[in-house]
Amino acid sequence: MPEHASAQNSCPEVTQWLLKDGFHRDLLSRIKLSTGDEGTGSCIVAIKIHLPKGLYVDPYELTSLNRHNITEALVIGDYVDLEVPEYLATETDVLVYMKPDPECDYCFRATLPLHCRYHQPAEIDGEISAITKSPEILVHCQKRLLSTECLEGTKIEEPCSRKNKQNCHWDSVKFQLVNQKLELQIPVGLKHHITLVCTGTLVTTILCASLILSALFKHGEFLLVQNPL
């Protein structure tokens, strides 16, 4: 086997799975360094995930998960608007710090909660695909454990951790993606249902408001305040 091919085979392997169904999913990522070196325990491994406009992370949820030592992730760049629909949103980069995987030697893993944005109604098909881009793998070790062929050749400045915002010099690493890019099917409304949905929503709102007002006048107690003058 050529030396270059052997080196490529020793590059990290990345596997990703989508868990749960519906608009709220979990992205599970696992990285196997494939070095066979016990020195991997001194490494910090992170995965930078590039989310399309149709997906987002909740910064408040990430803060809670970090506080409970479940997931350590940091949104890179702009503020994440949780309310805007897909066609008004922007793409988001999330830096997820990995933890050693007790079920796999030389492996690191992390789970990132993802949420789907609402899309504009479609003409025919009631589903729209959101495809995740290939991630970036960043490794920061006290000594070099990966072969030169597995390194991109550039150092990247990113925070050392969510708590420590001081930048570390990360190695950008070439890797083998075990499975294909992930694709989510997001349900969307149909344009020819707009009139029906709007009419139903308006009628329901008027009916509920009428019932509330009726109950208020029937069972409510009103305090009349007399003018002292």
Secondary structure, DSSP 8 states (H G I E B T S, - for coil): --HHHHHHHTS-EEEEEEES-TTEEEEEEEEE-----GGGGG-EEEEEEEE-TTEE--HHHHHHHHHTTS-EEEEESS---SS--GGG---EEEEEE-EE-TTSTTEEEEEEEEEE-----BSS-SEEEEE----EEEEE-SS--S-GGGEEEEEEEEESSSS--SEEEEEEE--EESS---EEEEE--BGGGHHHHHHHHHHHHHHHHHHHHHHHHHH----------
